[in-house]
């Protein structure tokens, strides 16, 4: 799972957890002493009255150093089973006009690369260097782009949100460890969702939406939150949906024309029913105990659950952020293949505020414990499976709670304008009576 090894990776996660906790406590009314302490410390160190000195480049430099160390370590300790070699083979195959979805790597033929045209494009860019270093740099640059996008979207709160993202247990442990080809996929998928949020308020929203739709081909479930984001379009919602579906299907059609059936069979159909006992939601129990097996019926139920959330946010006309967040959490809840590294997908949900962010801290912590300790150490190492299964159930319950909180807040926001309008009419009638 993690090339650093269990102990160093756990130390890194604990550091991220502590920083994440402190940043959340800084904004919490329950811990006023934390804010006073940090403010006092920064005044002593900088001589500035507030945090306005903090700029995006400060965060980017620190994260770049972390990523550079990560690349250097993983390239130096590269072994044949590393997915970065498969990504290099995929990029080289595409450069030479061959099928990038079924490659030969480390003596293994027909090695499946179940990721779409967006992922192939990045692999091509990385393969231009001629070695695996280019692949690693391409992956890390994608992951680094997430924080500047959060800064752009965050508005007046951008400093706090960018810092929170940088130290989050959803983000920092993932960009500082070797997570194989999934590093690239999760980074691309986060960019899809952040671009969708930016598109909701940008003048050239259809251009950004088209880019996001292309990027969503990297991994199919990313399309669902993008469809949910259409609910925020007061005008041109149909056009938005057409752009999303057109961009996605156009990229899929181009892949099919270039490389044949593998662009569909390996990337989409083969993944539709994919499941694994290495997953941390209710499927950790269901799959492990043999109560569900890979089938179109199970996949249809899972996909139907996500689609219900997409339909709900569109029917209720939620704003872009909750409209994106709900289908995104649905992907986490209904996915039959979910490892710790995919939690980085839900980074955009951090923009929803304190109540949700405390839940995300709990969820990310459960995810790490479930995979790194309960699965790899206890279950596989010692044959003790029940902690892994129970933690998966608890993680699924946290997701359900987060969905409830987001729906409740979105519904309250929908009622607020109507309440204000009713109050204004009442005041007007009282003035007329008087």
C-alpha positions in Angstrom: 0.0 0.0 0.0 2.5 2.6 1.1 6.2 2.4 0.1 7.4 4.3 3.1 6.5 1.4 5.4 3.9 1.2 8.1 5.7 3.2 10.9 7.0 6.2 8.8 3.6 6.4 7.0 1.8 6.3 10.4 4.0 9.1 11.8 3.2 11.2 8.7 -0.5 10.6 9.1 -0.4 11.5 12.8 1.4 14.7 12.0 -1.3 15.5 9.4 -4.0 14.6 11.8 -2.6 16.9 14.5 -2.2 19.8 12.0 -5.7 19.2 10.6 -7.1 19.2 14.2 -5.4 22.4 15.1 -6.6 24.2 12.0 -10.2 23.2 12.7 -9.9 24.1 16.3 -8.6 27.6 15.3 -11.9 28.4 13.8 -14.0 26.6 16.4 -15.9 28.7 19.0 -15.4 25.9 21.5 -11.6 26.4 21.5 -11.0 30.2 21.7 -7.7 29.7 23.4 -6.3 27.9 20.3 -7.1 30.9 18.1 -5.6 33.4 20.6 -2.5 31.3 21.0 -1.9 31.0 17.2 -2.6 34.7 16.7 -0.2 35.7 19.5 2.5 33.4 18.1 2.3 34.7 14.6 2.5 38.3 15.8 5.6 37.5 17.8 7.2 35.7 14.8 6.3 38.1 12.0 5.5 41.4 13.7 2.3 41.5 11.6 -1.1 42.2 13.1 -2.9 39.4 11.1 -2.4 36.6 8.7 -2.7 38.7 5.5 1.0 38.1 4.9 0.4 34.4 4.1 0.3 33.9 0.3 -0.4 31.0 -1.9 3.3 30.6 -2.9 4.2 29.8 0.7 2.0 26.8 0.7 3.1 25.7 -2.8 6.8 25.9 -1.9 6.3 23.7 1.2 4.2 21.2 -0.6 6.6 21.1 -3.6 9.5 20.3 -1.2 7.4 17.4 0.3 6.5 16.1 -3.2 10.1 16.4 -4.4 11.2 14.3 -1.4 8.5 11.8 -2.2 9.5 11.5 -5.9 13.2 11.1 -5.0 12.5 8.4 -2.4 10.1 6.4 -4.6 12.3 6.6 -7.7 15.3 5.5 -5.7 13.4 2.5 -4.2 11.5 1.6 -7.4 10.6 -2.1 -7.8 9.0 -4.1 -10.6 5.6 -4.2 -9.0 5.3 -0.3 -8.9 2.3 1.0 -10.8 4.4 3.9 -12.1 6.2 1.5 -14.4 2.8 0.4 -15.8 1.8 4.1 -16.3 5.1 4.6 -18.2 4.3 1.6 -20.4 0.9 3.0 -21.0 2.2 6.4 -22.0 4.8 4.9 -24.3 2.2 2.7 -25.9 0.0 5.7 -26.7 3.0 7.6 -28.1 3.7 4.7 -30.5 0.1 4.3 -31.5 -0.5 1.1 -29.5 -3.2 0.2 -27.0 -2.5 2.1 -23.7 -5.2 0.2 -21.7 -3.6 -3.2 -21.9 0.2 -3.1 -21.7 3.3 -5.2 -21.0 5.2 -4.3 -17.8 7.7 -6.2 -15.7 7.3 -9.2 -17.9 3.5 -9.3 -17.5 1.5 -9.0 -20.7 -2.1 -7.6 -20.9 -1.7 -5.6 -17.7 -4.9 -3.7 -17.4 -4.8 0.1 -17.1 -8.5 0.8 -16.4 -8.3 4.6 -16.6 -9.6 6.7 -19.5 -8.3 9.3 -22.0 -7.5 12.0 -19.4 -5.2 9.6 -17.6 -3.6 8.4 -20.8 -2.9 12.0 -21.8 -1.0 12.6 -18.5 0.9 9.3 -19.0 1.9 10.5 -22.4 3.2 13.8 -21.0 5.2 11.9 -18.4 6.5 9.4 -20.9 8.0 12.1 -23.0 10.9 12.2 -20.5 11.8 8.7 -21.4 11.8 7.3 -17.9 9.6 6.9 -14.8 10.8 10.2 -13.3 8.6 12.0 -15.8 5.6 9.9 -14.7 6.1 10.8 -11.0 6.5 14.5 -11.8 3.3 14.5 -13.8 1.4 12.9 -11.0 2.8 15.2 -8.3 2.1 18.3 -10.4 -1.5 17.3 -10.7 -1.8 16.8 -7.0 -0.1 20.1 -6.3 -2.6 21.9 -8.5 -5.4 21.1 -6.1 -4.3 23.7 -3.5 -4.1 26.7 -6.0 -7.6 25.8 -7.2 -8.9 25.8 -3.6 -7.3 29.2 -3.2 -9.0 30.5 -6.3 -12.4 29.2 -5.3 -12.2 30.1 -1.6 -12.8 33.8 -2.1 -12.3 35.9 1.1 -11.7 32.7 3.1 -9.1 31.4 0.7 -6.2 31.5 3.2 -7.9 29.3 5.7 -9.3 26.9 3.2 -6.0 26.5 1.4 -4.2 25.8 4.6 -6.9 23.4 5.7 -6.6 21.5 2.4 -2.8 21.4 2.6 -2.7 19.7 6.0 -5.9 17.7 5.7 -5.8 14.0 6.4 -7.6 13.6 3.1 -4.8 15.3 1.2 -1.3 15.4 2.8 -0.8 11.7 3.6 -1.8 10.9 0.0 0.5 13.3 -1.8 3.5 12.5 0.4 3.4 8.7 -0.1 3.6 6.3 -3.0 0.0 5.4 -4.0 0.8 4.1 -7.4 -1.3 5.0 -10.4 -4.2 6.0 -8.2 -2.3 9.1 -7.2 -2.8 10.5 -10.7 -6.4 9.3 -10.9 -7.5 10.8 -7.6 -5.8 14.1 -8.4 -7.5 14.3 -11.8 -10.8 13.6 -10.3 -10.4 16.3 -7.7 -9.6 18.8 -10.4 -12.8 17.8 -12.2 -14.8 18.8 -9.2 -13.0 22.0 -8.4 -13.3 23.1 -12.0 -17.0 22.4 -11.8 -17.3 24.7 -8.8 -15.3 27.4 -10.5 -17.4 27.0 -13.7 -20.6 27.6 -11.7 -19.6 31.2 -11.2 -17.3 31.9 -14.1 -18.2 33.8 -17.3 -16.8 31.1 -19.5 -18.4 28.3 -17.5 -19.1 26.1 -20.5 -15.4 26.0 -21.4 -14.4 25.0 -17.9 -17.2 22.5 -17.8 -15.9 21.0 -21.1 -12.4 20.6 -19.6 -13.9 19.0 -16.4 -15.9 16.6 -18.6 -12.8 15.5 -20.4 -10.9 15.0 -17.1 -13.8 13.0 -15.8 -12.9 10.2 -18.3 -9.9 9.4 -16.0 -12.2 7.5 -13.8 -15.9 7.0 -14.5 -17.5 7.9 -11.2 -16.2 11.4 -11.4 -18.9 12.1 -14.0 -21.7 11.8 -11.3 -20.7 14.9 -9.2 -20.1 16.8 -12.4 -23.7 16.0 -13.4 -24.9 17.1 -10.0 -23.2 20.5 -10.4 -25.7 21.3 -13.2 -28.3 22.0 -10.5 -26.7 25.3 -9.7 -27.2 26.7 -13.2 -30.2 29.0 -13.1 -30.0 29.5 -16.8 -28.6 27.0 -19.3 -28.9 23.9 -17.2 -29.8 21.7 -20.2 -26.8 23.2 -22.0 -24.6 22.4 -19.1 -25.7 18.8 -19.1 -25.2 18.5 -22.8 -21.6 19.9 -22.5 -20.9 17.4 -19.7 -22.2 14.4 -21.5 -20.9 15.6 -24.8 -17.4 16.1 -23.5 -17.4 12.8 -21.7 -18.9 10.7 -24.5 -16.8 12.6 -27.1 -13.6 11.6 -25.3 -14.8 8.0 -24.9 -15.6 7.9 -28.6 -12.2 9.2 -29.5 -10.5 6.6 -27.4 -12.6 3.9 -29.0 -11.7 5.1 -32.5 -8.0 5.2 -31.6 -7.5 2.0 -29.6 -10.5 -0.2 -30.1 -12.7 -2.1 -27.6 -10.3 -1.9 -24.7 -11.2 1.7 -24.3 -14.6 0.5 -23.3 -14.1 -3.0 -22.0 -11.1 -2.3 -19.7 -11.8 1.2 -18.7 -15.6 1.1 -18.1 -17.3 -2.3 -18.4 -14.5 -4.1 -16.5 -14.6 -1.6 -13.7 -18.4 -1.4 -13.4 -18.6 -4.6 -11.5 -15.2 -4.4 -9.9 -15.1 -5.1 -6.2 -12.5 -6.0 -3.6 -12.3 -7.0 0.0 -9.9 -4.1 0.4 -12.6 -1.5 0.7 -13.8 0.6 3.7 -17.5 1.0 3.6 -20.4 -1.5 4.1 -18.8 -3.6 1.4 -15.9 -4.5 3.7 -18.3 -6.7 5.6 -20.6 -7.7 2.7 -17.7 -8.8 0.3 -15.6 -10.4 3.0 -18.4 -12.5 4.4 -19.4 -13.6 0.8 -22.8 -11.9 1.0 -22.3 -10.1 -2.3 -20.4 -11.1 -5.4 -19.4 -9.1 -8.5 -22.5 -8.8 -10.6 -24.3 -6.3 -12.8 -27.2 -6.3 -10.3 -25.0 -5.1 -7.4 -23.3 -2.6 -9.7 -26.7 -1.3 -10.9 -27.9 -0.8 -7.3 -24.7 1.1 -6.5 -24.9 3.2 -9.6 -28.6 3.8 -8.9 -27.9 5.1 -5.4 -25.5 7.7 -6.8 -27.9 8.6 -9.6 -30.6 9.2 -7.0 -28.4 11.8 -5.3 -27.7 13.4 -8.7 -31.5 13.6 -9.4 -32.2 14.9 -5.9 -29.8 17.9 -6.1 -31.1 18.8 -9.6 -34.7 18.6 -8.6 -34.1 20.6 -5.4 -31.8 23.1 -7.3 -29.0 23.1 -4.8 -26.1 25.4 -5.2 -22.9 24.1 -6.8 -21.1 23.1 -3.7 -23.7 20.8 -2.0 -24.8 19.7 -5.4 -21.3 18.4 -6.1 -20.6 17.1 -2.6 -23.7 14.9 -2.3 -23.0 12.7 -5.4 -19.3 12.7 -4.5 -20.1 11.3 -1.0 -22.4 8.9 -2.8 -19.5 7.5 -4.8 -17.7 6.9 -1.6 -20.7 5.2 0.0 -21.7 3.0 -3.0 -18.3 2.1 -4.4 -17.4 -1.6 -4.3 -13.7 -0.7 -4.6 -12.6 2.0 -2.2 -9.1 2.3 -0.7 -7.7 5.0 1.6 -6.2 6.8 -1.3 -9.5 7.6 -2.9 -10.5 9.7 0.1 -8.7 12.6 -1.6 -11.6 12.8 -4.0 -13.7 14.4 -1.3 -11.3 17.4 -0.8 -13.9 19.8 -2.4 -16.3 18.9 0.5 -13.9 20.8 2.8 -15.4 24.0 1.4 -18.7 23.3 3.1 -17.8 24.5 6.5 -16.8 23.5 10.1 -19.5 21.0 10.9 -18.8 18.9 7.8 -15.0 19.3 8.2 -15.0 17.8 11.6 -16.9 14.8 10.1 -14.3 14.6 7.3 -11.5 14.5 9.8 -13.2 11.5 11.5 -13.9 9.8 8.2 -10.3 10.3 6.9 -8.9 8.9 10.2 -11.2 5.9 10.0 -10.1 5.3 6.4 -6.5 5.3 7.3 -6.9 3.1 10.4 -9.1 0.7 8.4 -6.6 0.1 5.6 -3.2 0.6 7.1 -3.8 -1.2 10.4 -7.0 -3.1 10.4 -6.6 -4.5 6.8 -2.9 -4.8 6.1 -1.6 -5.4 9.7 -4.4 -7.3 11.5 -6.5 -8.9 8.7 -3.8 -9.9 6.2 -1.0 -10.2 8.7 -2.7 -11.9 11.5 -6.0 -13.2 10.1 -8.1 -11.0 12.4 -10.8 -9.6 10.2 -13.5 -8.2 12.5 -11.8 -4.8 13.3 -11.6 -4.2 9.5 -15.2 -5.0 9.0 -16.6 -3.0 11.9 -14.5 0.1 11.0 -15.9 -0.1 7.4 -19.4 -0.1 8.8 -18.6 2.9 11.0 -17.0 4.8 8.1 -20.2 4.2 6.0 -22.2 5.6 8.9 -20.1 8.7 9.0 -20.8 9.2 5.3 -24.5 8.8 5.9 -24.3 11.4 8.6 -22.4 13.8 6.3 -25.0 13.4 3.6 -27.7 14.2 6.2 -25.9 17.3 7.4 -25.4 18.6 3.9 -29.0 18.0 2.9 -30.3 19.6 6.1 -28.2 22.7 5.6 -29.1 23.0 1.9 -32.7 22.7 2.6 -32.5 25.3 5.3 -30.7 27.6 2.8 -33.6 27.0 0.3 -36.2 27.9 2.9 -34.4 31.1 4.1 -35.1 33.2 1.0 -38.8 32.2 1.0 -39.0 33.1 4.7 -37.4 36.5 4.1 -39.7 37.2 1.2 -42.8 36.2 3.4 -41.5 38.5 6.2 -41.1 41.4 3.7 -44.6 41.0 2.4 -46.0 40.9 6.0 -44.1 44.1 6.9 -45.4 45.8 3.7 -49.0 44.8 4.6 -48.6 46.2 8.1 -47.3 49.5 6.8 -50.3 49.7 4.4 -52.8 49.0 7.3 -51.2 51.6 9.4 
